[in-house]
Amino acid sequence: MAVLTAAAAGAVILPLVLIFGFLLWQGASAINVDFFTHLPKPVGEVGGGMANAIIGTLILLGLASLLGLPIGILGGVYLAESRDRRLPWIVRFLADVLNGVPSIVIGIFAYTLVVLPMRRFSAVAGGVALAVIMLPIVVRTTEEMVRLVPASLREAGLALGVPEWKVVLRVVLPTARAGIVTGAMVAVARVAGETAPLLFTAFGSCSW
């Protein structure tokens, strides 16, 4: 049995190792300092780099995180701690639906909401589109992590006379912090590879 499970694990890992090895074999010689610091050269010319794409990606991820993470975490805490039934159910349903919406549709939404009023493509529009994609992941992950916090911790804080909002802030969130951070990283990794919504929002440029 141990041999079979090890073989199955190897079969899962092997394609990734082969792809990574092939990329290193074919592309290691082309990666140098210029690749990270120079702009792309015109088609047909030797050299150039991807500095504008790297910086642009970091800016978009920063804007998306600035918009999406606080709202998503607060929404997840509300869903986990709320005693109401109707509104949290609606929010969960909408979050699950939003998680299944194609990213290109979200790009069109951000185009209508941000690009058309501003009359130009911008990093802000791209950040809005990516933040919308991040929201359902962060909301649902935060909710699940907060729900995993033992009820005894909440009850201990409340028994000492601590207000409920302070119990959430000082006890629940620190306890669930590792899971919330993991969910945030998953959301950032998800949007880092998105391209379709950026065609309608940030577009692109070969310069700074």
C-alpha positions as CSV (number, residue, x, y, z in Angstrom):
1,M,0.0,0.0,0.0
2,A,2.8,2.4,0.9
3,V,4.4,1.8,-2.5
4,L,1.1,2.5,-4.3
5,T,0.5,5.7,-2.4
6,A,4.1,6.8,-3.1
7,A,3.7,6.0,-6.8
8,A,0.4,8.0,-6.9
9,A,2.1,11.0,-5.2
10,G,5.0,10.8,-7.7
11,A,2.5,10.7,-10.6
12,V,0.9,13.9,-9.3
13,I,4.2,15.7,-8.8
14,L,6.0,14.4,-11.9
15,P,4.2,16.6,-14.5
16,L,5.0,19.8,-12.5
17,V,8.7,18.8,-12.1
18,L,8.9,18.1,-15.9
19,I,7.3,21.4,-16.8
20,F,9.5,23.4,-14.4
21,G,12.6,21.6,-15.6
22,F,11.8,22.2,-19.2
23,L,11.2,25.9,-18.6
24,L,14.6,26.2,-16.8
25,W,16.4,24.3,-19.5
26,Q,14.9,26.4,-22.3
27,G,14.7,29.8,-20.6
28,A,17.3,30.0,-17.9
29,S,19.8,31.5,-20.4
30,A,17.4,34.3,-21.3
31,I,16.8,35.4,-17.6
32,N,19.2,38.1,-16.5
33,V,19.2,41.5,-14.8
34,D,18.0,43.2,-18.0
35,F,14.9,41.0,-18.1
36,F,13.7,42.5,-14.8
37,T,14.9,46.1,-15.4
38,H,14.4,46.9,-19.1
39,L,11.4,47.6,-21.2
40,P,10.3,45.2,-24.1
41,K,12.1,45.7,-27.4
42,P,10.1,45.9,-30.7
43,V,9.3,42.6,-32.4
44,G,12.3,41.2,-34.1
45,E,14.9,43.0,-32.0
46,V,17.1,41.0,-29.6
47,G,17.0,41.8,-25.9
48,G,14.6,43.8,-23.8
49,G,12.8,42.8,-20.6
50,M,9.5,42.8,-18.8
51,A,10.0,45.5,-16.2
52,N,6.7,47.3,-17.2
53,A,4.7,44.1,-16.9
54,I,6.2,43.2,-13.5
55,I,5.7,46.7,-12.0
56,G,2.2,46.9,-13.5
57,T,1.3,43.5,-12.0
58,L,2.5,44.6,-8.6
59,I,0.5,47.9,-8.8
60,L,-2.7,46.1,-9.8
61,L,-2.3,43.5,-7.1
62,G,-1.7,46.3,-4.6
63,L,-4.8,48.2,-5.6
64,A,-7.0,45.0,-5.7
65,S,-5.8,44.0,-2.2
66,L,-6.4,47.5,-0.9
67,L,-9.9,47.4,-2.1
68,G,-10.9,43.7,-1.8
69,L,-9.2,42.4,1.3
70,P,-10.7,44.8,3.9
71,I,-14.2,44.5,2.5
72,G,-13.9,40.7,2.2
73,I,-12.6,40.2,5.7
74,L,-15.2,42.5,7.3
75,G,-17.9,40.7,5.2
76,G,-16.7,37.3,6.3
77,V,-16.7,38.3,10.0
78,Y,-20.2,39.7,9.6
79,L,-21.5,36.4,8.1
80,A,-19.9,34.3,10.8
81,E,-21.0,36.5,13.8
82,S,-24.4,37.8,12.7
83,R,-27.4,36.4,14.5
84,D,-29.7,37.4,11.6
85,R,-30.5,34.6,9.1
86,R,-32.0,36.2,6.1
87,L,-29.4,38.8,5.1
88,P,-26.3,36.5,5.7
89,W,-28.0,33.8,3.6
90,I,-28.5,36.3,0.7
91,V,-24.9,37.5,1.0
92,R,-23.5,33.9,1.0
93,F,-25.7,33.1,-2.1
94,L,-24.5,36.2,-3.9
95,A,-20.8,35.5,-3.0
96,D,-21.1,32.0,-4.3
97,V,-22.7,33.2,-7.5
98,L,-20.1,35.9,-7.9
99,N,-17.4,33.3,-7.5
100,G,-18.7,31.5,-10.6
101,V,-19.1,34.5,-12.8
102,P,-16.5,34.5,-15.7
103,S,-13.8,37.0,-15.2
104,I,-14.4,38.6,-18.6
105,V,-17.9,39.5,-17.4
106,I,-16.5,41.2,-14.4
107,G,-14.1,43.0,-16.7
108,I,-17.0,44.3,-18.7
109,F,-18.7,45.4,-15.5
110,A,-15.6,47.3,-14.4
111,Y,-15.4,48.8,-17.8
112,T,-18.9,50.2,-17.5
113,L,-18.5,51.3,-13.9
114,V,-15.0,52.9,-14.1
115,V,-13.5,53.2,-17.6
116,L,-16.5,54.8,-19.3
117,P,-17.0,57.6,-16.7
118,M,-13.2,58.2,-16.6
119,R,-13.0,58.0,-20.5
120,R,-9.7,56.1,-20.3
121,F,-8.1,52.8,-19.3
122,S,-6.4,52.9,-15.9
123,A,-4.8,50.8,-13.2
124,V,-7.7,51.9,-10.9
125,A,-10.2,50.2,-13.2
126,G,-8.1,47.0,-13.3
127,G,-7.8,47.1,-9.5
128,V,-11.6,47.3,-9.2
129,A,-12.1,44.4,-11.5
130,L,-9.5,42.2,-9.6
131,A,-11.0,43.3,-6.3
132,V,-14.4,42.1,-7.3
133,I,-12.9,38.7,-8.3
134,M,-11.2,38.5,-4.9
135,L,-14.2,39.3,-2.8
136,P,-16.1,36.0,-2.7
137,I,-12.9,34.0,-2.0
138,V,-11.9,36.3,0.9
139,V,-15.5,36.5,2.3
140,R,-16.1,32.8,2.3
141,T,-12.7,31.8,3.6
142,T,-12.8,34.4,6.4
143,E,-16.3,33.2,7.4
144,E,-15.2,29.6,7.6
145,M,-12.0,30.4,9.6
146,V,-14.0,32.6,12.1
147,R,-16.6,29.8,12.5
148,L,-13.7,27.4,13.5
149,V,-12.8,29.5,16.5
150,P,-14.0,27.6,19.6
151,A,-17.1,29.0,21.2
152,S,-15.5,28.7,24.6
153,L,-13.1,31.5,23.7
154,R,-15.9,33.8,22.8
155,E,-17.8,32.8,26.0
156,A,-14.8,33.4,28.2
157,G,-14.4,37.0,26.8
158,L,-18.1,37.7,27.2
159,A,-18.1,36.3,30.7
160,L,-15.4,38.8,31.7
161,G,-17.7,41.6,30.6
162,V,-15.8,42.4,27.4
163,P,-18.0,44.0,24.7
164,E,-18.8,41.6,21.8
165,W,-17.0,43.8,19.2
166,K,-13.9,43.7,21.4
167,V,-14.1,39.9,21.7
168,V,-14.2,39.6,17.9
169,L,-11.3,42.1,17.5
170,R,-9.1,40.9,20.3
171,V,-9.9,37.2,20.5
172,V,-11.7,35.8,17.4
173,L,-9.7,37.5,14.7
174,P,-6.2,36.8,16.2
175,T,-7.2,33.1,16.6
176,A,-8.4,32.9,13.0
177,R,-5.6,35.0,11.6
178,A,-3.6,32.2,10.0
179,G,-6.5,30.9,8.1
180,I,-7.6,34.4,7.0
181,V,-4.1,35.2,5.8
182,T,-4.1,31.9,3.8
183,G,-7.4,32.8,2.2
184,A,-6.1,36.2,1.3
185,M,-3.0,34.7,-0.3
186,V,-5.2,32.3,-2.3
187,A,-7.3,35.2,-3.5
188,V,-4.2,37.2,-4.5
189,A,-2.8,34.2,-6.3
190,R,-6.1,33.8,-8.2
191,V,-6.2,37.3,-9.5
192,A,-2.5,37.5,-10.2
193,G,-3.0,35.2,-13.2
194,E,-6.1,37.0,-14.6
195,T,-5.8,38.7,-18.0
196,A,-9.4,38.8,-19.5
197,P,-10.7,41.5,-17.1
198,L,-7.6,43.7,-17.7
199,L,-8.3,43.8,-21.4
200,F,-11.3,46.0,-20.6
201,T,-9.9,48.0,-17.7
202,A,-6.1,48.4,-17.5
203,F,-5.4,47.3,-21.1
204,G,-1.6,47.5,-21.4
205,S,1.4,49.4,-22.5
206,C,5.0,48.7,-23.7
207,S,6.3,51.7,-21.6
208,W,6.0,52.8,-18.0
